[in-house]
């Protein structure tokens, strides 16, 4: 069993190692810049995915609305994961519309839509990107398995290749997300000229 465990660990390492290549590093840097600029302009993030990727979308959002490493001002991010909304929309309009309907409801031109799909072929995310484009949101795609139908659709994209199953891809996506959040915090709260008043940059924890 230990051989199987070691093989799985090596797979995880190899997936995350893809973040070291030039395209991935540029993606992370550009994401951080775009997200920081979005917040400076008063915009928000809208994030979506299916299954484990929806859990990752929720994780992404809570790190921003709550905190990541240190107390600081709350940053607006919405994960399209409310069960009432999802089931209402799926029941009334079909599951393929659940995310596009959310983008239509919440999206504004200064916002960013982020879609996570390990196949790149999820119809509900394809439709969400279409609506995001129509509403002139900036778009970011986290993809795998060659990128699928969403390859080349987002303004920025990360493709984790070489894995047939979603788990390793999602692990690399989440590592990239954590690094992006770290860089966004550095740009907004640690650099001179932060758009936030000093009193809001580092908020004391409530006792």
C-alpha positions as CSV (number, residue, x, y, z in Angstrom):
1,X,0.0,0.0,0.0
2,X,2.8,2.4,0.7
3,X,4.0,2.2,-2.9
4,X,0.5,3.2,-4.0
5,X,0.5,6.1,-1.5
6,X,3.9,7.2,-2.7
7,X,2.8,7.1,-6.3
8,X,-0.3,9.2,-5.4
9,X,2.0,11.7,-3.6
10,X,4.2,11.9,-6.6
11,X,1.2,12.6,-8.9
12,X,0.1,15.4,-6.6
13,X,3.6,16.9,-6.7
14,X,3.8,16.6,-10.5
15,X,0.5,18.4,-10.9
16,X,1.5,21.3,-8.6
17,X,4.9,21.5,-10.4
18,X,3.1,22.6,-13.5
19,X,2.6,26.0,-11.7
20,X,6.3,26.5,-12.1
21,X,6.2,26.7,-15.9
22,X,6.3,30.1,-17.6
23,X,2.7,30.1,-18.7
24,X,1.4,29.3,-15.2
25,X,3.6,31.9,-13.5
26,X,2.4,34.5,-15.9
27,X,-1.2,33.4,-15.3
28,X,-0.8,33.7,-11.5
29,X,0.8,37.1,-11.9
30,X,-1.8,38.5,-14.3
31,X,-4.7,37.1,-12.2
32,X,-3.3,38.9,-9.1
33,X,-3.0,42.1,-11.0
34,X,-6.5,41.9,-12.5
35,X,-8.2,40.9,-9.2
36,X,-6.4,43.7,-7.3
37,X,-7.4,46.2,-10.0
38,X,-11.0,44.9,-9.9
39,X,-11.1,45.6,-6.1
40,X,-9.5,49.0,-6.5
41,X,-12.3,49.9,-9.0
42,X,-15.0,48.7,-6.6
43,X,-15.8,45.4,-8.4
44,X,-16.2,41.9,-7.1
45,X,-15.5,38.3,-8.0
46,X,-18.2,35.8,-9.1
47,X,-16.9,32.2,-9.0
48,X,-18.5,29.0,-10.1
49,X,-17.7,25.3,-10.7
50,X,-19.3,21.8,-10.4
51,X,-18.8,19.3,-7.6
52,X,-15.4,19.6,-6.0
53,X,-14.7,22.6,-8.2
54,X,-17.8,24.3,-6.6
55,X,-16.3,23.6,-3.2
56,X,-13.0,25.2,-4.5
57,X,-15.1,28.2,-5.6
58,X,-16.5,28.5,-2.1
59,X,-13.1,28.2,-0.7
60,X,-11.8,30.9,-3.0
61,X,-14.6,33.3,-2.0
62,X,-14.3,32.7,1.8
63,X,-10.6,33.4,1.8
64,X,-11.4,36.9,0.3
65,X,-14.6,37.8,2.2
66,X,-13.1,36.5,5.5
67,X,-9.3,36.5,5.7
68,X,-6.4,34.5,4.3
69,X,-3.3,35.0,6.5
70,X,-3.8,38.2,8.4
71,X,-6.8,40.3,9.4
72,X,-7.6,42.9,6.8
73,X,-10.5,44.6,5.0
74,X,-13.2,42.2,3.6
75,X,-12.9,41.7,-0.2
76,X,-16.2,41.0,-2.1
77,X,-16.5,37.6,-3.7
78,X,-19.6,35.5,-4.5
79,X,-19.5,31.7,-5.0
80,X,-22.6,30.6,-6.9
81,X,-23.2,27.8,-4.5
82,X,-26.4,28.7,-2.7
83,X,-28.6,25.5,-2.7
84,X,-31.9,27.5,-2.9
85,X,-30.7,29.4,-6.0
86,X,-29.2,26.4,-7.6
87,X,-32.2,24.1,-7.2
88,X,-34.7,26.8,-8.1
89,X,-32.8,27.7,-11.3
90,X,-32.2,24.1,-12.2
91,X,-35.9,23.2,-11.7
92,X,-37.3,26.2,-13.6
93,X,-34.8,26.6,-16.4
94,X,-32.6,23.5,-16.4
95,X,-29.2,22.7,-14.8
96,X,-27.3,24.1,-17.8
97,X,-28.4,27.6,-16.8
98,X,-27.5,27.7,-13.1
99,X,-24.3,29.7,-13.4
100,X,-25.3,31.9,-16.3
101,X,-28.3,32.9,-14.4
102,X,-26.1,33.9,-11.4
103,X,-23.8,35.9,-13.6
104,X,-26.9,37.6,-15.1
105,X,-28.1,38.4,-11.6
106,X,-24.9,39.7,-10.0
107,X,-22.5,40.6,-12.8
108,X,-21.4,44.2,-13.6
109,X,-18.8,45.3,-16.1
110,X,-16.2,46.0,-13.5
111,X,-16.5,42.5,-12.0
112,X,-14.5,39.3,-12.8
113,X,-16.1,35.9,-13.5
114,X,-14.0,32.9,-12.6
115,X,-15.0,29.4,-13.8
116,X,-13.4,26.2,-12.5
117,X,-13.8,23.0,-14.6
118,X,-11.4,20.2,-14.9
119,X,-12.7,19.1,-18.3
120,X,-13.5,22.5,-19.8
121,X,-16.7,21.0,-21.2
122,X,-19.3,21.7,-18.5
123,X,-22.2,23.2,-20.4
124,X,-23.4,25.3,-17.4
125,X,-19.9,27.0,-17.2
126,X,-19.7,27.5,-21.0
127,X,-23.0,29.4,-20.8
128,X,-21.8,31.3,-17.8
129,X,-18.7,32.5,-19.8
130,X,-21.0,33.5,-22.6
131,X,-23.2,35.7,-20.4
132,X,-20.1,37.1,-18.6
133,X,-18.7,38.2,-22.0
134,X,-22.1,39.7,-23.0
135,X,-22.1,41.7,-19.7
136,X,-18.5,42.7,-20.3
137,X,-17.0,41.0,-17.2
138,X,-13.3,40.1,-17.2
139,X,-13.1,36.3,-17.3
140,X,-10.7,33.7,-15.8
141,X,-10.7,30.0,-16.5
142,X,-9.2,27.2,-14.4
143,X,-9.1,24.2,-16.7
144,X,-7.6,20.7,-17.1
145,X,-7.4,17.8,-19.7
146,X,-6.4,20.1,-22.5
147,X,-8.9,22.8,-21.7
148,X,-11.9,21.3,-23.5
149,X,-14.4,23.6,-25.2
150,X,-13.4,26.5,-22.9
151,X,-9.9,26.5,-24.2
152,X,-9.1,30.0,-25.3
153,X,-12.5,31.4,-24.2
154,X,-11.4,33.2,-21.0
155,X,-9.3,36.4,-20.9
156,X,-6.9,34.4,-18.7
157,X,-6.6,30.6,-18.4
158,X,-4.7,27.9,-16.5
159,X,-4.7,24.4,-18.0
160,X,-3.4,21.5,-15.8
161,X,-2.6,18.7,-18.3
162,X,-1.6,15.1,-18.0
163,X,-4.2,13.7,-15.6
164,X,-7.3,11.7,-16.5
165,X,-9.1,12.3,-13.2
166,X,-10.2,15.6,-11.6
167,X,-8.5,15.2,-8.2
168,X,-4.9,16.1,-9.1
169,X,-6.1,19.0,-11.4
170,X,-8.2,20.4,-8.5
171,X,-5.3,20.2,-6.2
172,X,-3.1,22.3,-8.6
173,X,-6.0,24.7,-9.1
174,X,-6.3,25.2,-5.3
175,X,-2.6,25.8,-4.9
176,X,-2.7,28.4,-7.7
177,X,-5.7,30.0,-6.0
178,X,-3.9,30.3,-2.7
179,X,-0.9,31.9,-4.3
180,X,-3.1,34.3,-6.2
181,X,-4.8,35.4,-3.0
182,X,-1.4,35.9,-1.3
183,X,-0.3,38.1,-4.2
184,X,-3.6,40.1,-4.2
185,X,-3.2,40.8,-0.5
186,X,0.4,41.9,-1.0
187,X,-0.7,44.3,-3.7
188,X,-3.7,45.7,-1.8
189,X,-2.5,45.7,1.8
190,X,1.3,45.5,2.0
191,X,2.4,47.9,-0.7
192,X,2.6,51.7,-0.4
193,X,-0.4,53.4,-2.0
194,X,-2.9,50.8,-0.8
195,X,-6.4,51.8,-1.9
196,X,-7.7,51.1,1.6
197,X,-7.3,53.5,4.6
198,X,-4.6,52.4,7.0
199,X,-7.3,51.7,9.6
200,X,-8.9,49.1,7.3
201,X,-5.7,47.4,6.1
202,X,-5.1,45.3,9.2
203,X,-8.2,44.8,11.4
204,X,-7.8,43.5,15.0
205,X,-9.4,40.2,15.7
206,X,-12.5,40.4,17.7
207,X,-12.2,39.1,21.3
